[in-house]
Amino acid sequence: MKKISTISFLDIESLPLLLKDFLAQKVPGFGEQIFNAENIKNQFATKGKSFTPEKRKVLSSVLKEQHTDSELSEKQKHNLSLLAEENAFTVTTGHQLNLFTGPVFFVYKILQTIKLADYLNQNFPEQKTVPIFWMATEDHDFEEINHFKTRNNYYETHAKSGGAVGRILVEDDAFISEFEKEFKDSVFGTELILLLKKAYKKGNTLAEATRILVQELFADYGVLILDGDDARLKKEMQPVFKNELLHQELIESTTETVEYLSEHYGKVQVNPRDINLFYLSETRNRIDFEKGKFKIVDTDLSFSEKEILKELENHPEKFSPNALMRPVYQEMILPNIAYVGGNAEIMYWLELKNYFKKIQLPFPVLIPRNSMLFLTEKTLEKAEKLSLEIPDFFKNFAVVTKDILLENNEILTQLDLNEKNLQTHFEELATAAEQTEKTFGNLVKAEKTRQLKSFDRMKKRLLRAEKIKQTEKIERLENLFLTIHPGKIWQERTLNFSVFYADLGHEWLHNCYEGINVQKSELSIFTI
């Protein structure tokens, strides 16, 4: 396994413009959220002033208790003790509780967060930085997380859903025996099978399963695992939740930013609601305010103002933040200075800066999760034979294919030459036409447009003819594209980590860690 090249996010066509403009500091008001030494230094100072000893005490207590049943590495024990100190801070990433981690980028974002913490500890030794993995245990969309894919199979589990997914018990484990068939002969297949069986033992919750996975894979790196579905942590959010119920300040304070982002970049990632909270019981349901009552959507439950405030006071654990409120919750309970997130996450975090300011909560540095791509030497050789480089596979592949099929095409050369000559002749004629009657000039322009369109039609017909003539080459191009992008989706968003771990084990994790450059937002390409 060897890292052979990188592609900057700024050079990848398919990535969202908003993300690239954020990285290029073209989005007004977010210069302090870019990852650099000055911004990190300011974050240490700002968060150090705002994060109280009382919050630190609660956090330390909860984390120690949540790790009680885990066999901790020495680095984890050290990090747990560090968090009790006033000069200790966190860098965080979070993710859904995908079955067996789901797509492999789950692994990449945790490794990047770990390496970020290591980088900050080296460069800011007076502060101590601890990596945190936030488990999204309160999500309720089980169908989003109940499956994973390998190169050859699709695995899924079934359970009653609708409530917080972290509380769902493992009952259907049929996928484990199927997984065993696929990986039993791999070098590290037995290790993967045992890990799967340990995590998804019947009776475990999905939160427990995910904790086991992250612990087994990353304990030696010192990462700590946090479950926000905890009454003690929710208690710290009571003032914010109360304010959200009574005054709906999140939607009001984000309106200007949402309008700006919508105008310049299209529909925003997540639209704020009037009340950005769920009510958590056996199910997880939105809270709406209608006709003087707080109604729990899709249930018969409703509360008066007095009743819901009493419920919040007595049972804060029953109130669950939605996608936009969750970052607020995270930053309220952690001494956090930076968040590592996927493209969609970063884009909806950007909506929130004014709300953070409104409630006087420091807004962290935002770091897009880096990407990785693993290719065999054989795949690289095939690309080279077709005169393709890896960056070509991250462009509009229809355009790339067209350029290959029409490369050195004599007819296309003649068409381009004649089209250029025609444009020149019409420009000369248009100049002369300007000296005569206006309608004649309009006729010249219309005729120019008509004749140039005929060249477009001829080029399209030429491409169609070449596709028929070069069927074999097109098939090779398409197969190669699908090898690099399984299912026409980035590899990291499709394949499970087991595909790579099966042959290389922990060495693969280590090489991924080594290959991450936390100072750059980029796609790294490796050979395996």
HELIX and SHEET records of a PDB file:
HELIX    1   1 PHE A    9  ASP A   11  5                                   3    
HELIX    2   2 LEU A   17  LEU A   23  1                                   7    
HELIX    3   3 GLY A   31  GLN A   33  5                                   3    
HELIX    4   4 ALA A   37  SER A   50  1                                  14    
HELIX    5   5 PRO A   53  GLN A   66  1                                  14    
HELIX    6   6 GLU A   74  LEU A   82  1                                   9    
HELIX    7   7 LEU A   99  THR A  101  5                                   3    
HELIX    8   8 PHE A  105  ASN A  123  1                                  19    
HELIX    9   9 PHE A  142  GLU A  144  5                                   3    
HELIX   10  10 VAL A  165  ARG A  167  5                                   3    
HELIX   11  11 ALA A  174  PHE A  183  1                                  10    
HELIX   12  12 GLY A  189  ALA A  199  1                                  11    
HELIX   13  13 LEU A  206  PHE A  218  1                                  13    
HELIX   14  14 ALA A  219  TYR A  221  5                                   3    
HELIX   15  15 ALA A  231  LYS A  235  1                                   5    
HELIX   16  16 GLN A  238  HIS A  247  1                                  10    
HELIX   17  17 GLU A  249  TYR A  265  1                                  17    
HELIX   18  18 GLU A  305  ASN A  314  1                                  10    
HELIX   19  19 PRO A  316  LYS A  318  5                                   3    
HELIX   20  20 ARG A  326  ILE A  333  1                                   8    
HELIX   21  21 ASN A  343  TRP A  349  1                                   7    
HELIX   22  22 LEU A  350  LEU A  352  5                                   3    
HELIX   23  23 LYS A  353  LYS A  358  1                                   6    
HELIX   24  24 GLU A  377  LYS A  385  1                                   9    
HELIX   25  25 ILE A  390  PHE A  394  5                                   5    
HELIX   26  26 PHE A  397  LEU A  405  1                                   9    
HELIX   27  27 GLU A  410  ALA A  433  1                                  24    
HELIX   28  28 LYS A  438  LYS A  469  1                                  32    
HELIX   29  29 THR A  471  ILE A  484  1                                  14    
HELIX   30  30 PRO A  486  LYS A  488  5                                   3    
HELIX   31  31 GLN A  491  ARG A  493  5                                   3    
HELIX   32  32 SER A  498  LEU A  504  1                                   7    
HELIX   33  33 HIS A  506  GLY A  515  1                                  10    
SHEET    1   A 3 LYS A   2  SER A   8  0                                        
SHEET    2   A 3 GLU A 522  THR A 527 -1                                        
SHEET    3   A 3 SER A 371  LEU A 375  1                                        
SHEET    1   B 5 LEU A 224  ASP A 227  0                                        
SHEET    2   B 5 LYS A 128  MET A 135  1                                        
SHEET    3   B 5 ALA A  88  HIS A  95  1                                        
SHEET    4   B 5 ASN A 336  GLY A 341  1                                        
SHEET    5   B 5 VAL A 365  PRO A 368  1                                        
SHEET    1   C 2 HIS A 147  LYS A 149  0                                        
SHEET    2   C 2 TYR A 154  GLU A 156 -1                                        
SHEET    1   D 5 SER A 302  PHE A 303  0                                        
SHEET    2   D 5 LYS A 293  ILE A 296 -1                                        
SHEET    3   D 5 ARG A 284  GLU A 290 -1                                        
SHEET    4   D 5 LEU A 277  LEU A 280 -1                                        
SHEET    5   D 5 PHE A 319  PRO A 321 -1                                        
END                                                                             
